[in-house]
Amino acid sequence: MAPRITVIGTGYLGATHAAAMAELGFEVLGLDVAPEKIEMLGRGKVPMYEPGLEELLRKHVAGLEGSTGRLRFTTSWEEVGEFGDVHFVCVNTPQKHGEYACDMSYVDAAFTSLAAVLHGPALVVGKSTVPVGSAARLARLLTDLAPAGEEVELAWNPEFLREGFAVRDTLHPDRIVVGVAGERGEKLLREVYAGPVGEGTPFVVTDYPTAELVKTAANSFLATKISFINAMAEVCEAADGDVVKLAEAIGHDDRIGKKFLRAGVGFGGGCLPKDIRAFMARAGELGVDQALTFLREVDSINMRRRAHMVELAREAVGGSFLGQRVAVLGATFKPDSDDVRDSPALNVAGQIHLQGGQVTVYDPKGMENARRLFPTLAYAESALEACRGARVVLHLTEWGEFRELDPKAIAAVAADPHIIDGRNALDAAAWRDAGWTFRAMGRPRA
């Protein structure tokens, strides 16, 4: 008989994982402590934008016409304990306020509540990104607090989702990593992931610490690669070089590769910035802080890109933002998402606003979240309206919609034809042919 699965926490990670497990054929019960979120998910709706997720939910949520009925949601811990054989914990681990370290309070609360309702054999699977050493502590917590005691086993199975591709990454992952303490946990997880493994996805079995380190190491490497090319952009601007051509040339080296070598305003979101900071904090606790001191510069380079974009915009409007209209194209930290957490685009918009600029923002999916976070900015219903009367246009999120804009139509409504491409994604020749003064980060002559 197939194991029954629960998913604790139905945010971005949890909702996606629950829907994907149902798609793989399992009976799934999702839990969240927020009743309004459970009510929404029960109607086949999601509280975030993620391509394909709502369609997948509606395919499986019980009670919806034509659904398989394999997916339900609840706020009851007791129901979760009675239902599940395998419990995936998918709660958030934000950065502590005023510190680099990770806030484990949500994970600890979830494990404590779950342990209390485990009266029989169960596998608890952590998917949250946590400081190395957390799994061993949480395994002891489960044994101490669960009525079933040592019949409750822990595994750690880090997630590697990319926003905008989360459904695909869950159903067809490029690797599955499981940290286990015994054969039972490995056997159950091989059963859970039999579909992807059967398609050829590598299944990597490790101990707890290694599984915890895989996610933070991967994010740190990615952040380092992004900041490296942005550091090269700084050098290119000083030396009158072209970072796009530089990236193209070094990307042909298969030891380096072409991915994530597009210079711009840097990375943001709910993972990379806080994960590399938490990694540095944990390294310090372990007495190996010097091993990760390079991540401080990675973080510093990333934040400098935002400040540099503000400077380029100030130059474009004549040296002062006071009373100047500025259009910002993009609010989310990346395209195909409505996530504005630590968004470079909104950070730049906010800095310009604080310096007296009249900033108008447009984003295809992130407007509602942006308004909640930055209510004092102005928002437009289209890119054209955002650019109306603008002295400078800033392209800060790489949406496909922005690459397809008509430069002539935008020039007709802008006060001055100045554009700065913060993602190195626009066709410079097309904009210049339409009369624009075009500037891109790391490309002083392009």
N, C-alpha and C positions, 0 to 999 in steps of 0.2 A: 504494500500500500504506500502511495506517495506521501512524503511528509507534508504536513500542513504548516503554512508559513505565516508569521506575523511580521509586521513592519512597525517599529516604534518611532514615531516622528514622521509627519507627512508633509514636510516642506519640500524644497526642490529635489533633494536626494531621495527622501522617503517616498514621495508620491510617484516618482519615476520608477523606483525599485519595485514598489507594490504592483504597479501596472505591468511592468515587465515580467515579474514572477507569474502573474495571472496569464500573461501571453505565453509563457513557457509551459502552461498547463497545470499550475498548482492552485489549490484553494488558498486564498490569501485574506488576512484580516489586518487592516491598518488601524493604528491607534494614534490619537493626538489628544493633548489636554485642552485644545481650543475647540469648543463645540461648533463655532461658526465655520471653522475649516472643515470639520467632519461633515457638516451639513452640506457644504459646497461640493466636496468630493463625492458625497452620496448622490448628488445630482449629475455627476459626470463632468463637473466644472473644476478648473484648476486656478489657484490663487496667483499664478505666475504665467508668463508667456514662455512656452517651450515648444518648438515645432513638433507636431505629432503626438504630444502627450495627451491632450484632451481627447483626441480620436481614439487613442489606445485605452484610456479610461472608460469611455463610453462603450467600448467593445466588450468590457468585462464587468462593469459595476452592476451588482445585483439590483433588480427592479427596473432597469432601463430596457426599453423595447429592443428586442433583438440581441441583447447581451448574453454572454455565457453564464453570468451570475457567479463567476468564480471570485469576485473581489467585493469585499464589504469593508465598512469603516465603523469604528466605535470609539467611545471615550472610556470604556470600562476595562480596567486592568484585570479584573477577575475573568472577564470573557476572554481576554488575550491568554491568560494562564491556562484556562481550560481548553482553548482551541489549538494552540500551536505546539509543534514539535521543534521547529527552528524559528528563532526570534531574531530578526535583524534590527539592530539599534542604529538609527539614522539621524540622531539629533545634532544640533549645531554646536560648534566649538569656537565661539567668537574670540577676538582679542580682548584681554582684560583692559578695562578703562585705565588709561594712564601708564600701562605697562606693555612690554613686548609679549609677555607670557600668554598662554592659552587659558581661557576660562572653561574649566571642566565641570562647572556646576550643573549644566543641563545633562551631561552624560552621567554624572554621579546620581542625579535624581532619577533618571530613567532606569539605571541599573538597580537602584535601591527599590523602586516601585515594582519593577518586573520580578526581582528576586522573591519578593514577598508572596507572589501568586504562583510560584513554580513548585507544585506538589509532586511532580513526577519527573522522569528523565526528560531532559531538554538540552538543546544546543543553542546558546546565545552567541550571536555573531555581531561583533562591532564593525561598523563601516565608517564611523566618524573619524576625522583626522585628529589624532591625539598625540601628545608628547610621548616619546619612547619610554617604556616602563609602565605606562598606564594599564596595559592589558593584564600584566601579572598582578597588579593591585586589584583590578576589577574581577579577575578570576577568584581571588581570595574572598572578595566581597560576596560574590555569588554563593560560594561554598558556605560562608558564614551565615548568610541571611536567608537563603532559600530553604523551605521546608524539606525539599528533596536532597539537600546537602551536596555530596560529591556526585550525585547522579546528574547534576547540572554541569555542563562543560562549556568552556568558552573558546571561541575562535576569533581571529581578527582577519577581516577581509576588506582591505581599503578600497575606496571607490576612486575611479579615474575618469569621472564624467567631465565632458566639455560642454559648457552651456551652449545651446543651439544644436547640439548633437547628442543630447543625453539619452534619448530613447535608443538610438543606434548603438551608442557606446555600452548600454546595459545589455541589449539583446545580442550584440555582436562585438564583444570587447576584444581589445588587442592583446590582453593578458588577464588572467585571474590569479590573484595572489591570496593565499590563505596561510595564516599563522595559526598553528594548532599545537595542542599539548598531548594529543593522543590519536589513535587510529579512528576512533568513532567520529570525531569531528571532521576529519578528512573524508571519511566514507560518506557522511551525510552531505557534505558540500559538493563532492563529486556527483552525487545524485541530483542535487539542486541545479548544478551547472552542466548537467549531461548534454543539454542541447548545444550550447556554445562550444563545449569541449569536443563534441562530435563533429562540429564544423571546422575544427582545427585550432581553436583558441588555446594557447599554452596555459597549463595549470601548474602554477609554481607553489610548492609547499615549503614553508619556512617555520621558524620558531616565532614567538610573539614579537620580540624586539625588531627582528628583520622586517616582518610584515608592517610594523608601525613606521619604520624608517623608509620603506619603499615610497610611500606617498610624499613625505616631506622631502626626500632626496630628489624625486622626480620634479616636484614643483620648484625646488631650489635650482635645479639644472636649467629648467625652462626659463625661470626668472633671470638667471645669469646670462643665458643666450640673448634674451631680449635686451637686457641692459648693456651687454657687450656691443651690440650693433648701435645702440643709442649713444654709447660712449664714442664709437667711431663717427657717429653723426656730429658730435661736438668737435672732433678733430677735423672732419671734413669742412665744417663751416669756417674754422680758423684757417685752414690751409687752402680754401677755395676748391675743395674736391666735391665729389658726388657720391653720397653714401649708397644710393640705389645701385649704381654701377659697381661700387665696391662690394656690396652684398651679393650681387649677381656673380661677380668673379670668384669670390671665396666660396660661394655656395656650390660651385661646380666641383669642389673638392669633396669627395664622398665621405671623408672623415668629419666634415663639418656639416654639410647638407644645407638645403635652401630654406627649410621651414623656420619660421620665427626670426627671420633676418630682415624684417621690414621695419626700418627706423620710424619713430613717431613720438607721440606724447606719452608712451609707456603703458605699462600694464596696470590693471586695477581689479575690481571684483571682490567677491567675498572669500577668495581662497589664497591666491598667490601672495598678496601683501602680508596678510596676517599669518600665513603658514611659514614664510621665511623668518618672520620676526619671532614666532613661537619656537622655531627650530634653533635660532640663536640663543633664546632664553634657556631652553632645555640643555643646550650644549654647555652653557655656563654652569647650570646646576650639576652637570656631570663632571665638571672640571676640565672640559676640553673646549672652552670658548674660543681659543686661538684657531681651532680647526675651521671655524665658520666666520671669522672676522671679515672675510671677503664679501659675505652677504650684506654687511653694513654698507659697503660701497655699491653693491647691486641695488639696494634700497635707495641709497642717496642719488645715484644716477637716475633712477626711475622718477623720483620726486623733482629732480632738477629739470626734467623735460617739461613738466607742467609750468614751472616758473619761466622757462625759456619761451614757451608759447605765449605767455602773457607779455613778455618783453617784445616779442615779434609783433604782437597785436598793437602794443602801445606805439611802437615805431610807425606802424602803418597808419595810425590815426593822428600822427603829428606830435607825439610825445606826452600826451595826457588823455586819460579816458573821460574826464569830466564833460558831461553832456553829450558824449559821442555814442551813437548807436552801433552796437556790435551784434552780429548774427552768429549763433553757434549751432552748427548742424551736428546733432548727436547729443544724447544724454546718457545712454547706457555705456557700460564699460567696454562692451563689444557688440557686434551686430547679432541678429537672430536671438535676442534676449531682451527682457524688460528690466534686467538687473542694473541698478544704478549704484550699488555699494562701491565705495571708493572709486567712483568713476572719474578718470582724468578729465573727461569732457565737462562734467558738472563742477569739478574742482576749479578748472580754468575759468568757467563762466562765473562761478562765485567770487573768485579773486578779482576779476574785472569789475564785477558789480560793486564790490567793496571799495574799489578805487574810483568809483563815480561813473562807471560806464552804464549805459542803458542796454542791457543784454536781453536779447530775445532768443529762445531756444526752440528747436523743433527736433523731434525724434519719432520714428515710425511706431515704436511700441512702448517707449519708456516715459511718456509724458506724465501719466498719473503718479508713478513712483517719484519722478523728478519733482513734481509739484509738492508732494508731501515732504520731501527732503529740503528743497529750496523754494519755499513759497513766495519769496520776494522777487524772484526772477520773472520775466515776462515769457509767455509761451504762445506759440503760433500753431495754427492748424495745418500748415504746410511749409515746405522749405521756401517756397516763393514768398509767403507772407512773413516768414522769419527774416528774410533778406531785405524786405521793403524799408528803404531809407537808411540802410546800414552803411557805415563808413568802411567796415571790413567784415569779411565773411570767414569764419573759422570752421574748417572741416575736421571734426574731432572723433567721430565714430564711423567705422567703415561699412556703412549700410550700402547695399547694392543700389538702392534708390538714389543715393547721392552721386554715385558714379554715372548715373543716367540723366542727371540734370542737364537742362539746356542752358549753357553759359550765356547765350544772348538774351534769353527770357529773364534770367536772374539780373543781368546787367541793366535791363530796362527798368527794374524797380529799385536797385541799389543806389545809394547816394554816390558812392565811389566804387569803381570796379577793382577792389583789392581783395584777394583771397589768399589764405594761408592753409596749405594742406598739411594737417597734423598727422595724417596716416600714410602719406606718400602713395595714394591710391587713385588720384584723379589724373586725367589726361591733360598735362600741362599745355601741350600745343593747342588743344581745342579751346581751352580757356583763354590763352593768349591771343588766338585768332579772333576771339570774340571781344577783344579789347581789354582784357583783365591784366592787372599786375599780379603775377602769380609767384608765390613763394612756397617752398616746401622745406620741411625740417631736414637739415643735413645736406641741402642742395642749393647753395647760394647762387649758382649760375644756371641751374636747371629750369 
